[in-house]
Amino acid sequence: MSATPIPVPIGPERGGNVGDVREGGWLIRITIIVIVLLWSIPTLGVLITSFRAEEFVNTSGWWTALAHPFQAAQWTIENYRVAIEGQEFGSAFMNSLAMAIPATVIPITIAAFAAYAFSWMEFRGRFVLFVAVVGLLVVPLQMALIPILKLFTQGMSLGNYIIFPDLDLNQSFLGIWLAHTGFGLPLAVYLLANYIRSLPSSIIESARIDGADHFTIFWRLIIPLSIPALAAFAIFQFMWVWNDLLVAYVILGGAGKNIVLTVALRNLVGSTGENWQILTAAAFISMSLPLVVFFSLQRYFVRGLTAGAVKG
Amino acid sequence: VERTEERSTGPEPPAAGGEPPEEGARTSPARIVSVLAGAAVAVALFLWAFDYLRQPNANRAAVVGVAIVAGAGGVFLLFWMMNRIVDLLSERFRETIRPYVFVGPALVILAVFLVYPVFNTIFISFENSTSTEFVGLDNYKFVFTDVSMLRSIRNTVGWLVLVPLVAVSIGLAFATMADRLRRGEAVAKSLIFLPMAISFAGASITWQLIYSYRSQGFGSNIGLLNGIMLGLGQEPAKWLELQPWNNLFLMVIMVWMQTGFAMVVLSAAIKSIPDEIIEAARIDGASEFQVFWRIMVPTIVPTIVVVTTYMVINAMKVFDIVFVQPASAENNGTVVMAERMLRWFFQLNHNGRGAAVAVVLFLAVIPVMIWNMRRFREQEAIR
């Protein structure tokens, strides 16, 4: 760290400098407002449409509702009722929870152990294995889906030798947890290793001198210190798993008791055709939880995601 | 719900059984027995839990409870048990083996769910449509001669150049500007980030409200763009059939979804630049523009690399946006490679061709990855 700056008559924080605000301050503000408005238009459209009555949705654009917002006849919450009752949305919501929470926790735990080992344990093949794990980031998950499905339903055999038994994991939660774990692990290991390796080595060394073993250091020291990174990845993985249609459709199936929210949404598109008011209400329900998760954990998001990467 | 309670106390016995702490040096038979018995109990409980999760008539709330306890608790218990078992080994092996216990589960899962599929796909790509016969390079010949395949390659290149470029540029510009706001920075950033929380299925519904087309006379157009066209006295357009611009319109959807990610990460990088550096440059008379290009951008290059890589890979994998559009991607010339792969696999049932597309896609990402790894090594060297 460099020495304390020589006293300069400028406020300590950047942005507190009066010059900044004067120079183009309004220009920056207007640009930001324009971008934010542009970015919000589609979501606003969904929100408005989901509260409009059917006859209005079909005869006028959603933006016209903004022109006369107090015309009470056009607003309704009926769409949400229909969406929730229609396609077993309640049970699909529960299934999404039963799928998404373990599918978030399992890869984080496994990746955290691996990231710790890659960062602070000595073993043969450390760098090669790490590169291999992160390299798997590029495998398109569509490429992996078919072989995995075969593995779940038929096992793996070479000639007459069974290498891997038929685990009968198709249509099971365990199957989809493992699949999402596999797809999420490379990014998780990459992010967490970046973070965990940036923790000061003095802490870990002094804990070792005090006689703590690796498991204790990991559990008592590394995990609490890595909360930002863990939370950041948790947000990421949860949103991805919750919003995923492809894996859920292929593994849990497109119908039956175990369908998740995105599959129910897709079925709704199929069965209600151009019923925009219902579709938008359903879309809003499905995005509600990821939004809650994001906004409640967002203070961790930035810190955790970048700690390793930011350092030049 | 009571059942759930029962489960949550389930994993306790092994924890109590193997407890005598910090006696690492000695391994008494009683200890070995207690650890192994604990492992057996845990396995039995998991088998019961997974069986329960498969029951179609189970109460949904109970399923959620059991799933969370068994799935989330189970993975920790797995590591805990393995660590215990390693403790039983003689001191000589213990610390040699322990790292592999830590990385082992990750490696096993990756081997089964990513490595094995990659090799499997490579094999399939040399076989015919039902994977019964070896056909040599036929599938690859198809990939590089078929008209809509060639088109999809061109389009994919467009996606992975334009989407990261635009999303990262807007993200960087926005992050830089928002950093200088006095108030409202958090709100502005949250609104840009918001689309990240929407699924592709949701996004396609969302953007129908912008692009939708109805011929004139049928009520009015519900798509915003055509609303504007009508307002300007123009004919409404079929935006998503307007070749080749429809590709750009679809890319806009992805830019909309991903800019927030770039912005959030780059903003953190900008904030981590030491204030003294920037103040020093300003005092030396650098203009804001120079501060941005000569100081901020070079400092955060590593972050830009990470974000861009992530986006390139995402753009490569993109299929949902194209796939869920109501109009046929083939007729509209909006085909992309990942979408072709899925179509050949699932809808046209030609395993060989689908796999060949996947392999080409995979090969195309390798240079990006090498570039990234080189940077990683450099960083490792600095450490």
Interface residues (C-beta under 8 A of the other chain):
Chain A: S2 P5 V8 I10 P12 E13 R14 G15 N17 G19 D20 V21 E23 G24 G25 I28 R29 T31 I32 I35 V36 W39 S40 I41 P42 T43 G45 V46 T49 V57 N58 T59 S60 G61 W62 W63 G90 S91 M94 N95 L97 A98 M99 I101 P102 A103 V105 I106 T109 I110 A111 F113 A114 Y116 A117 F118 M121 E122 F123 R126 F127 L129 V131 V133 V134 G135 L136 L137 V138 V139 P140 L141 Q142 M143 A144 L145 I146 P147 I148 K150 L151 M156 F164 Q171 S172 F173 L174 W177 L178 A179 T181 G182 F183 L185 P186 V189 R197 G211 D213 H214 F215 F218 M239 W242 N243 D244 L245 L246 G256 K257 N258 T262 L265 R266 V269 W276 L279 T280 A283 S286 M287 P290 L291 F294 F295 Q298 F301 V302 R303 L305 T306 A309 V310 K311 G312
Chain B: E22 G24 F50 L53 R54 P56 N57 R60 A61 V63 V64 A67 I68 A70 G71 A72 V75 F76 F79 W80 N83 T96 R98 P99 Y100 F102 V103 P105 A106 L107 I109 L110 V112 F113 L114 V115 Y116 P117 V118 N120 T121 I124 I170 F174 M177 A178 D179 R180 L181 R182 A188 S190 L191 I192 F193 L194 P195 M196 A197 I198 S199 F200 A201 G202 A203 I205 T206 W207 Q208 L209 I210 G219 S220 N221 I222 G223 L224 G227 W256 T259 V264 V265 S267 A268 A269 S272 D275 E276 I278 E279 R282 I283 E288 T299 I300 V301 P302 T303 V306 I313 M316 K317 F319 D320 A338 M341 L342 F345 N351 G354 A355 A358 L361 F362 V365 I366 V368 M369 N372 M373 F376 Q379 E380 R383
